[in-house]
Amino acid sequence: MVEEVQNKIDTEEEYTINMGPQHPSTHGVLRFVVSLKGEIVKNVQPHCGYIHRGIERMCEKLTYQQIIHLTDRMDYLSAHINNAAVCLTVESALDIEVPERVKYIRTIIEELNRIASHQLWWCAFGMDLGGLTCFFYGLRDREKILDIFEESTGGRLIQSYNCPGGLMNDIHPNFQQKVKDFIKYFRKVLPEYDQLLTGNVIFQERTKKVGYISKEEAINYGLTGPSGRGSGFACDVRKRAPYHMYDKVNFKEILYTEGDTLARYKVRIDEMWESMNIIEQLIDNIPEGDFAVKMKPIIKLPEGEFFQRVESARGELDVFIVSDGNKNPYRVKFRSPNLVNLSAINIMSKDQKIADLVAISGSLDLVIPCMDR
Amino acid sequence: MTNEQLKEKVLSLYSGAQIAEGKQLLTVTVPAEELYSLAKKLKESDDTAFDYLMCLSGVDYPTNLGVFYHITSTKYNHSIALKTTTADRVNAEVDSVYSLWKSAEYHEREVYDLLGIKFTNHPDLRRMFLDDDWVGHPLRKDYSDPLNIIER
């Protein structure tokens, strides 16, 4: 057997290996079938579905309030944003205008969620490339956000804090102070991330000019989120189709044009700064008022199709609901940003080294439950 | 382009299109055999430039199977929804839009897997999530699995 493989390597014939489903760098159960010539990647075929739970089918049997609790379990690192996507779809279908207070709180928690997600991505990405220290730095800071979430929403990882019409309950009296304390603290420690990893020579060598994708290809492959913006594709839904408070706050859409792994890394680091700017503009001005609109216990959407885009931490999440006028949706479709981003991995990793495949898939920030649904 | 202009533009490209004003987007319904050529024109004409496929979803209606294409333009930031239906439930076939938008590859594989709509000219039409020997398509309304789906 060993001789057979050795022969194949020597004769430069293409051969196939399995990466995953249980591979530490995929952070979940995802299998890549990789065709190699020596150690050069020629073709990557991802195989998904190891944790396919049939969420779309389950939604067809549930009411709109119940669906919220399933969307948490898709992209668990931006759970709050997933909830908001469904809530926005239902609210716009029913022409419900939520109170200003709800919009402010949703935006603040969404941005906190985005920071927490990027932090975890940063630790895992560093660890994939061999820098274990990152993991401790990132988790140390992420813990503070989770504490804020726990106090107000009752959940740490998955909050189910949004509901159609507003929020489940009001924020904790300490919320504003704690968020301000966190921003003050995080502004001080975020430069440490750069010192620790961004400037590191080994890290730069492993990410610069690795996994290149051009802007045209990024658009064609539907590469969204920080991954798409690393190639210069201005795909931020917060700018292109604003929701919540995003049209009233000032923030920059982070764009890099290099299109390599390092550019995607830099987008996420800069986005954490931008998220803090957004939160600071809102946190002192949360208006008084109700935290939810009074909704009927059974929500029935009018007949028709409803479509909503939001920007999750990984890219564009779309919710498409077809309703036949009953209390259950007729069909729900979630456009998973991860699944679409994954489709670009084949051209990104073509003619790269097998070891760089870890860096490339890490830079896409894949969350497998969102992909499989 | 505003929705009104888009409406005129679509009708000038294909006069048989049925256009419904949705909540935010125009929904253009075309027969399955016309879909590809209309999508190609919408993508390639300079004043529409729909270069980015946001979402592709399949729906199992009581009488037919439907496919929705939500497309947008990164240049002009206008969006539109294309819809097509096919009445044949056994051999449902729609032309693949892979050659226009590469992101359709995984979307179409997913729709094929869960709803059983075949996309002709797709480069690699396999099941996305389920095993290759799986029987049936789980998102169809008549799909039954007495072991795992409990009807109440």
Interface residues (C-beta under 8 A of the other chain):
Chain A: C48 G49 H52 G54 E56 R57 S92 A93 E217 I219 N220 Y221 G222 F233 A234 C235 R240 G304 E305 F306 F307 R309 E316 D318 F320 V322 Y330 R331 K333 R335 L339 V340 L342 S343 D372
Chain B: G22 K23 Q24 L25 T27 D51 Y52 L53 M54 C55 S57 V59 D60 F68 H70 T74 N77 A81 W101 K102 S103 E105 Y106 H107 E110 L114 R127 M128 F129 L130 P138 L139 I149
